[in-house]
Amino acid sequence: MRRDDGVLGILGGMGPLAGAQFLARLTLLNPAGRDQDHVPAVLWSDPRVPDRTAARLSGGEDPLPWLLRGLRGLEAAGCSAIAIPCNTAHGWYAEMQAATRLPILHIIDAAEEDLLRQGLGGRRVGVMGTAGTLAMRLYQDRLGALGHECLVPEPEEMERLVSPGIALVKANRVAEAHAPLAEAARALAARGAEAVVLGCTEIPLGIAAGPGLPFPVVDTIDALARAALRWAGRG
């Protein structure tokens, strides 16, 4: 059933380009024939949200008050559900869901749905993400419970490739991010990953800036957009 009266709230700004890309992909993945067939959406893009990885790993400022502020703004705008195109922010998922009556689509559940869409249920998968996402085991525990074996980059690969690649995207140096991020993805595949989950919404942007990878990937921006389309009855 289509939810023609449902407005999707997008809690974005983490980073700004990822939130903008999510809205673009929500539009492009929708099999619409006219303006009126698209999903009504409100993008709350607030890049002032404190760094999520710093909060978890080094005692940085707590992002939760800022996240809740965004949720209240989206509630006030009349939204019916929330999508958060930031993987690390899902470390505060329970607190956010407890603070709102609106359903929050979970990006890791969306990634699992995309693995199933690609015929990759229960496989060995590589997971790339921020140091915070990996330290909180957001993917390892949730996907592991669903039968996946998760491989993650080595500490040296995180320091040399993944974290710098994410930082380059956040600095709008997207083309430069491709080489380190693609190298890290290929390293996971070489260690036996049958697919690689791009578990930071900056990573798909960097990967897409160069030649495609020769193995399946899960673009978590696209996965979350597909989940939002399913929620809206358009998927």
N, C-alpha and C positions, 0 to 999 in steps of 0.2 A: 504494500500500500504506500502510495506516495505521500510524503509529509509536506504538502504544499504550504502549510502555515508554519512550518518549522524553520527557524533561523539558526544557522550554525555560528557559534562563537569561536573565534580563533585566537587563542592566547599566544601571541607571537612576540617578536623582537629578540628572540634568543637563538640565533642572531636575526637581525632584520631581514637579511637576504633569504634566509630559510623560510621565514614566515611569508614573505612575498612570493617565493617559489611555491609554497604550499597552496596559496590561493590561486596561482596560475595553473597548477596541476589539477586542483579541484575543478577548475573550469575546463581544462583541455581533456581530462579523462571522462567527462560527463558526455554521454551520447545525446547531446541536445541538438535540437533543430532551430531554436530561436532563443532570444533572451529569456523568455518566460519559463523555459525548461531548465534553467540553471538553479543552483542551490542558493537561496538567500544567505548571505554571510556577513558577519561583522569582524574585521581584523583589528584586534587590539595589539598594536606593535609598540612595545615599551622596552627599548634597549637599556633602560636604567636598571633592570633587574640585576641584582648582584650575581657575580660569577658563580655558577652552581658547583663546578668542580672545586674551586677555592673554598667554598663553604664546607664541602664534605671532607676535603683532604688537608686543609691547612688553616682551619679556623676562620675563614673569611666571613663576611657579612651574610646573615641568613636571608635567602631570597624569598622565604615563605610569605612575609608580609606584602611584598611586591606582587607575588603570584596571586594572593588572595585579593589584593586591590584590583588586579585585572579581572578576576572572576566576578567581583561585585560590579565592575563596569559592564561586563558582558551580560550579566543578569539584568542590570538596569536597562540595557539596550533591547531587551526582549528576546534574548537567545533561548533556545530550547535544548541545546547540547553544546559541549565544548570539545574542541580538538586542540592539542598542544604540540606544535611541530618543533619540539625540543626533547630529545631523549633524556638528557640528564635531569631535566625538571621532573621527570617521572619518579625520581627518588623521593619526591614530596607528594606523590599521587594520593596516598591514603589521607593525608592531611587536607589536601585540596578537595577530594571527594567528600570528606566529612563536613566540609564548610559550605557546600552548595547542594541544592536540591537537583541541579541539572546533572545528567549523565556526562561523564568525562570519558571520551574514547581513549583507550589505552594503546599507545603506539607499539608496544611490544606484542600485544595480542594482534594488532594489525600486521606486524611483521610475520607472525606465525601464519596468519591467513594467507599472506603472500607466498610464503614457502609452500603451503598446501596448494595454492593456485598453480605453482610451478612444478607440482608433483614431487616436492622435496620434504614431505613429512617424515619426521623421525630420522633425519640424516645428520651426518657430521657437518657442522657449519662453522665457519669463521665469523667472528664478531669483531668489528671495528667500532670504536667509540671514543669518547673522551676518557681521560684517566678516571674521572669521577664516576661515569657510567659503569666502567669495568670494575672499579673498586667496590661499588655498591652491588655488583653482581645482578644488575637488573635483567640482563639477558641470560646469563648463565643459569640462574635459578629458575626463571620463568620458562625458558625454552627447555632446560634440562628436565623439568617436571613433565614436559610433553614428549619426552623421548629423544630429544636431540643431544648430541655430544657437541659442546661448544669449545672451539679453539680461539684463543685471543692472542694478540701480538705479544712478542717478547718485550720486556722492559726497554731494551735497547731500541727496538723498533718503534715503541711508543715515543721515546725521547727524540729519535732522529727523524722519524717519518710521519707518524700519525698526528701527534700534537702540533708539530710545525705546519703540517698540511691544513689542519683545522684552523689554525691561526691565520694562515694565508687567505683562506676564504673569508674569514671575519674581517680581514683588512682589505677586502675587495681585490685581492690579487689571485683571482680564481684560476686563471690559466697556469700560474706557477704551482698551484696546489696539486695538479694532476700527477706529476711524476712521483712525489713521495707517497701519496695516498695509493696510487696504483701499485707501487712497489710493495707496500705493506699488504695489500690485498693478494698480490701474487705469492707472497711469502706464505700466507695462510693456506692458499690452494696447494702450494708445494708440500706443505705439511699434512695434507690429506683432507682439507675442507672441500666438500662437494659444492658448496655455495658460500658466499660471503654476505653477511648482513651489514649494511652500511648504517651502523647504529648511532650515528650523529648526523643531524640534518644538514650540517655543512659538508659532510663527506660526499654525498651524491653530487653536489654541485661541482666539487673538484674532480671527481671521477668523470663526469660528463664533459669536462673541458678538454679531453683528449681522446685517443683511440679507445674503443670499447674493450672490455675485458673478456677473455676467452672462456669464461665460466659463469654460471648463474650468480646474480647478485639480487639482494633485496634493497631497493631504494626506499628508505623509511618515510620519505616525503610522499612518494607515490602510494605506499602501503596505507598510510594514514588517510590520504585523500580518497582511496578506494573504500576504506572503512566509513568515512564520512558520507560517501555516495550511497553505500548500503544503508546507513542510518536514515538517509533522506529518501530511501526507496527508489534510487536511481542507479544502483549498482547491480 
